[in-house]
Amino acid sequence: MKMRLLIIAVLGVFLGATDFSNAQQVQKYDVSIAGISIGEMTAKKFDRGEEVVYELSSNVSFWFFGRINLDYFTKTTYKDGLLRTVRLTSNTNRGNFKSDIDWKGDHYKVQTTNYKYELDTTIHKPLYFSAAVFYFQEPKQVKEFMAEAYGLVSPIVKKGEYYEVDVNGNRNRFYYKNGELEKAVMQFPVKNYVITRKD
């Protein structure tokens, strides 16, 4: 009897661990400038209780009037399909930036700093898509999204083979194949860069 209970307990732990690993999705991307790799990005999606969590992390290094090293991390949470919180940090040897976005029941409180940019505001409508979700879901029928790094709601426009978004004057393009993100071409005030899916 004790042996049977032990076997059941071990199987329960094993199956639980298997279910958890299956619930987590991980995808890696190469980050490049002018065809030269400068680092990589890891995108994760997993369940945490009733929440769905998206995490993006990257470590890149490139030259812009001197060497710039950048560590980027964002955690975005959803519950019942609604964007709930964003915690973003961007640490560089030229300064640190962050973004905090919180759903307060009928509005979002937004506080964000970025390169030559600051925003402290409220957004009075619910949102169901954000930049982190692009890495796991093609935005079919999605008209707008939250750009976590800027705290801005921006339109999504389908243009031929890609989706284009304009965030604070930066035009980014997302390319999908069979519903999976293959490539993103990103504009940024410091350097434009390309994110490419790794096999």
N, C-alpha and C positions, 0 to 999 in steps of 0.2 A: 504493500500500500504506500509506504513512504517513497519507494523507488518510483512508483507510478506518478505520485505527486511531484517528485523532483523532475521527472521527464516532462510533465506538463508545464511546470514552471520554466524550464529551460527553453522549451518550444515557444512559450508565450513571449519570453524575452527576445528570442531570435526573430519571431514573426513581427513583433512590434518594431524591432530595429529595421527589418526589411520594409515594412510599411512606411516608416519614416524616410528611409533613403529613397523610396519610390516617389514620395510626395515632394522631394526636393529636385528642382531642375537647375542645372549648372551649365553655362555656356561661356566659352572663352573667345576673346577677340584680340586681334593684333591692332595696335594703334600706330599709324605711320604719318609722316609728313613728306610730301614729294617723293613717295615710293620708298622712303627709308624708315624702317621700324624704330620707334622711340619708346616702346613699352607695350604693355598689354592691359586689357580690361577683363574682369570676371563679372558675369551677371548671374545672380541667383534668385530663385523664386521658391518659396516654401510656405507651408501652412504652420501657423502658431495659434493653436486653439481655434477661435472663430475668425481669426485674422489671416489675411494673405500678405506675406512680406516679400518685398523686392529689395535686393541689395546689389549695388554696383560699386566695384572697387577697381582702382587703376593706379599704376605707378609708372610715370613716364619721366623722361629727361630729354631736353632739347636745347638748342642754341637760339637765344634771342637777345642780342647785345650782351652776351654772357650766358653761362650755363644756367638753365632753369630746371629744378627738380620739383615734381608735383606728385603728391599723394592725395588721391580723391576717394571719398567714401560717401555713399548715400544710402539711407534706409527709408523706404517708403512703405507705409502700411495701409491696407484696405480692410474694411469690414462691411459685409453685405453689399459689396461692389462699390462702396463709397470711399473715396480718398479720405483718410483720417489724419495721418501725420507724415511729416517729412523731417528727417534729420540729416543734414548734409554738411560735410566738412571738406575743405580744400586747402591743404597745407603746402606751402611752397617756400623756397629760400628767398623769395621776394615779398612775402606777406601771406597771411592766412585769411580765409574767407569761410562763410558758413551761411546756411539757410535753415530756418525753423518755420514750419507751417503746421498749424493745428486747427482741426475742425472744432468749432465751439457750439455746435447744436443748430445754428442757423447761418453761420458765416465762418470763414477762415481768417485766422490771425496770421499775417505774413511778416516775417522779419528776415531780411537777407542782405548779405554783402557779397559783391563779386568784384572782378577787376574793374576799377573806375565806376563802380555802380553800387547804390544802396537803395533799399526799399523797405518801408514800414507802413503797412496798409491792411485793409480788410477786404475780403472778396465775399459778396453776399449771394452766393449760389453754390449748390453742391456740384462736385466734379467726380468723374468716374474713369478718368484716364490721365496718365502722367508720363513724363519722359522715360521713366524706368520700365514702363509696360511695353514700350516699343520693342524691347529686346526679347519679348516672349509672345507678343500678339500683334498681328497685322491690324492696323486701325481701320478696318472696313466699317463703313457707316459711322465712323467717329468724326465729329466735326471740330472738336476742340480738346485741349489738354492742358495740364499744369506743367510748366517748365520749372522743375524743382530748383535749379540753380539761380533763377531770376525771380521766382515767385510770381510769374506772369501767366495768365490764361491766354493761350495762343491758338489760332485756327490751324486745322490740318486740311491740306488741299491735295487731292489726287491729281498728279500730272503725268500722264503716260505710264511709264514703268516704275515710277517712284511716288512717294508722298513727300510733300514739301511743307515745312513749317517756318515761320518767321518769328524769331524770338529776339526782341530788343534790337531789331535790325540785322540779326544774323540769320541767314537762310540755310537751313539744314535739309538734307535729302536722305530718305530712308528707302532702301531697295529690299524687296522680299522675293523669295523663291519658295513655292509650295507652302506659303504661310509663315516661313521662317525668315528672320532678318539676316540678309547676306552681307550687306554693306551700308554704312552711313557716312555721308560726306558732310562734315561739320565746319561751319564758319565760326571763328572766334577772333576777338580783337587782337590777340597776340599772334596766333598762328592758326591757319586752317589745317585740319587734319582729317584722316580717314580711318574709320573703324571697320575691320574686315573679320568676318566669322572664321574661326579656326575649325577644322574637321575634328 
